[in-house]
Amino acid sequence: MSGLLLPIYIIIFVALIYFVGMRPQQKRRKEMELLASTLASGDEVITTGGIHGVVSEMEDGGTLLLQVAEDVDIRISLSAVARRMPTDAPADQSDAA
C-alpha cells in the first residue's frame, strides 16, 4: 500500500515547490518587465534602496537618470526601480479636521 502512495507524495511535493517557490518569482519578473517597458520620463519612482525621485532620462543599456533634488541627477540601473508612485495621490487630509 505504501508503495502506491510514494508517487502521489512525490507529485504533491513537486507541485508544492512549484506553487510556493517558482510561481511567485515568475509573477514578480513579469511585473518588473511591465514596469520597465512602461516607465517614461517624468514618472516618480522609488528604488529598492528607498530613494525617491523623478525619472529625467531613459538611457540605453538598462540605465536611467533619476532626479533626486533640483539639479541633482543620479544614474541607476533600471532593475533598481522597485515601484512607480501613483500620479493621482490624494491630497494630505491632516489639516482638515
Residue frames as qw, qx, qy, qz and C-alpha x, y, z in Angstrom:
[[0.000, 0.885, 0.465, 0.000, 0.00, 0.00, 0.00],
 [0.281, -0.823, 0.088, 0.487, 2.79, 2.47, 0.88],
 [0.456, -0.098, 0.589, 0.660, 4.48, 1.70, -2.46],
 [0.219, 0.642, 0.621, 0.393, 1.44, 3.09, -4.23],
 [0.175, -0.936, -0.266, 0.147, 1.42, 6.29, -2.17],
 [0.549, -0.423, 0.210, 0.690, 5.05, 7.23, -2.83],
 [0.313, 0.299, 0.481, 0.762, 4.43, 8.55, -6.39],
 [0.151, -0.836, -0.458, -0.262, 1.47, 10.56, -5.09],
 [0.507, -0.758, -0.085, 0.400, 3.66, 12.09, -2.36],
 [0.506, -0.140, 0.342, 0.779, 6.32, 12.98, -4.91],
 [0.141, 0.567, 0.525, 0.619, 3.77, 14.66, -7.20],
 [0.321, -0.883, -0.341, -0.026, 2.33, 16.63, -4.28],
 [0.572, -0.573, 0.067, 0.583, 5.82, 17.70, -3.19],
 [0.405, 0.114, 0.430, 0.799, 6.78, 18.87, -6.70],
 [0.032, -0.735, -0.501, -0.456, 3.50, 20.79, -7.04],
 [0.455, -0.831, -0.229, 0.224, 4.09, 22.43, -3.65],
 [0.536, -0.334, 0.219, 0.744, 7.59, 23.52, -4.66],
 [0.258, 0.394, 0.509, 0.720, 6.21, 24.97, -7.90],
 [0.176, -0.805, -0.444, -0.351, 3.38, 26.96, -6.32],
 [0.526, -0.800, -0.118, 0.264, 5.40, 28.19, -3.33],
 [0.556, -0.467, 0.286, 0.624, 8.76, 28.81, -4.96],
 [0.378, 0.064, 0.565, 0.731, 8.61, 29.24, -8.69],
 [0.100, 0.719, 0.626, 0.286, 5.20, 30.76, -9.40],
 [0.198, -0.921, -0.194, 0.275, 5.62, 33.93, -7.28],
 [0.432, -0.456, 0.376, 0.681, 9.05, 34.50, -8.81],
 [0.306, 0.309, 0.668, 0.604, 7.64, 34.32, -12.34],
 [0.029, -0.859, -0.505, -0.076, 4.83, 36.70, -11.39],
 [0.334, -0.814, 0.022, 0.475, 7.28, 39.24, -9.92],
 [0.431, -0.179, 0.525, 0.712, 9.50, 39.02, -13.02],
 [0.201, 0.576, 0.649, 0.455, 6.50, 39.76, -15.29],
 [0.173, -0.923, -0.313, 0.145, 5.55, 42.74, -13.12],
 [0.410, -0.629, 0.242, 0.615, 9.12, 44.10, -13.35],
 [0.375, 0.129, 0.631, 0.667, 9.16, 43.67, -17.14],
 [0.057, 0.787, 0.564, 0.242, 5.86, 45.55, -17.39],
 [0.301, -0.879, -0.100, 0.357, 7.19, 48.35, -15.17],
 [0.452, -0.384, 0.420, 0.687, 10.38, 48.61, -17.20],
 [0.305, 0.334, 0.662, 0.597, 8.53, 48.74, -20.51],
 [0.042, -0.831, -0.494, -0.252, 6.06, 51.43, -19.38],
 [0.453, -0.653, -0.131, 0.593, 8.49, 53.64, -17.46],
 [0.423, 0.702, 0.239, 0.521, 8.94, 57.09, -19.03],
 [0.300, 0.172, -0.230, 0.910, 10.50, 60.45, -18.27],
 [0.332, -0.395, 0.005, -0.857, 8.58, 62.34, -15.62],
 [0.782, -0.359, -0.476, -0.182, 7.47, 59.25, -13.67],
 [0.305, -0.668, 0.506, -0.453, 8.04, 59.38, -9.92],
 [0.854, 0.036, -0.520, -0.009, 9.63, 56.16, -8.68],
 [0.582, -0.685, 0.404, -0.167, 11.10, 54.54, -5.59],
 [0.504, 0.489, -0.712, 0.010, 14.26, 52.46, -5.86],
 [0.837, -0.227, -0.496, 0.053, 15.00, 49.26, -3.99],
 [0.491, 0.040, -0.448, 0.746, 17.31, 51.31, -1.77],
 [0.177, -0.722, -0.566, 0.358, 14.47, 53.65, -0.79],
 [0.178, -0.261, 0.156, 0.936, 15.50, 56.64, -2.92],
 [0.359, 0.741, 0.533, -0.196, 12.57, 58.70, -4.19],
 [0.165, -0.416, 0.352, 0.823, 12.99, 60.58, -7.42],
 [0.619, 0.649, 0.182, -0.403, 11.67, 61.52, -10.83],
 [0.738, 0.128, 0.490, 0.446, 12.92, 59.83, -14.00],
 [0.091, 0.792, -0.116, -0.593, 14.62, 62.52, -16.03],
 [0.465, 0.589, -0.527, -0.399, 16.04, 60.42, -18.86],
 [0.946, -0.016, 0.319, -0.053, 15.95, 56.80, -20.03],
 [0.051, 0.716, -0.631, -0.296, 19.35, 55.67, -21.30],
 [0.823, 0.282, -0.461, -0.177, 20.44, 52.72, -23.40],
 [0.440, 0.302, -0.777, 0.333, 21.85, 49.69, -21.65],
 [0.596, -0.487, -0.638, 0.005, 19.25, 49.46, -18.91],
 [0.357, -0.264, -0.389, 0.807, 20.12, 52.63, -17.02],
 [0.011, -0.826, -0.424, -0.370, 18.22, 55.81, -16.29],
 [0.206, 0.252, -0.305, 0.895, 18.85, 59.21, -14.78],
 [0.389, -0.668, -0.633, 0.030, 16.87, 59.87, -11.63],
 [0.046, 0.581, -0.134, 0.802, 16.40, 63.42, -10.39],
 [0.533, -0.406, -0.672, 0.315, 16.50, 63.29, -6.58],
 [0.188, -0.726, -0.261, 0.607, 16.72, 67.05, -5.97],
 [0.390, 0.909, 0.061, -0.135, 16.84, 70.20, -8.05],
 [0.390, 0.799, -0.459, 0.002, 19.83, 69.92, -10.41],
 [0.316, -0.455, 0.824, -0.117, 20.89, 66.60, -8.82],
 [0.876, 0.229, -0.232, -0.357, 20.64, 63.53, -11.06],
 [0.450, -0.436, 0.779, 0.002, 21.92, 60.06, -10.27],
 [0.582, 0.305, -0.633, -0.409, 22.42, 57.22, -12.71],
 [0.588, -0.194, 0.706, -0.345, 20.81, 53.95, -11.60],
 [0.000, 0.028, -0.942, -0.333, 20.11, 50.59, -13.13],
 [0.543, -0.164, -0.346, -0.748, 16.61, 50.01, -14.41],
 [0.661, -0.213, -0.719, -0.006, 16.41, 46.86, -12.27],
 [0.259, -0.064, -0.581, 0.769, 16.89, 49.01, -9.14],
 [0.385, -0.197, -0.069, -0.899, 13.45, 50.60, -9.60],
 [0.112, 0.115, 0.921, -0.356, 11.10, 48.99, -7.07],
 [0.172, 0.643, 0.746, -0.021, 7.85, 50.70, -7.99],
 [0.091, 0.402, 0.262, 0.873, 6.21, 53.72, -9.58],
 [0.049, 0.292, 0.548, -0.782, 4.45, 56.19, -7.33],
 [0.223, 0.664, 0.706, 0.106, 0.79, 56.81, -8.20],
 [0.206, 0.243, 0.177, 0.931, 0.25, 60.07, -10.03],
 [0.381, -0.567, -0.320, -0.657, -3.20, 60.65, -8.59],
 [0.406, -0.148, -0.717, 0.546, -2.20, 60.53, -4.93],
 [0.261, -0.821, -0.483, -0.158, -4.89, 62.01, -2.66],
 [0.074, 0.720, -0.217, 0.655, -4.18, 65.35, -1.06],
 [0.326, 0.015, -0.738, 0.590, -2.98, 65.40, 2.55],
 [0.434, -0.636, -0.470, -0.432, -6.04, 65.48, 4.80],
 [0.533, -0.230, -0.559, 0.592, -4.16, 66.27, 8.05],
 [0.026, 0.041, -0.140, 0.989, -5.28, 69.94, 8.07],
 [0.507, -0.285, -0.375, -0.722, -8.94, 69.16, 7.54],
 [0.261, -0.145, -0.877, 0.377, -10.42, 68.40, 10.95]]
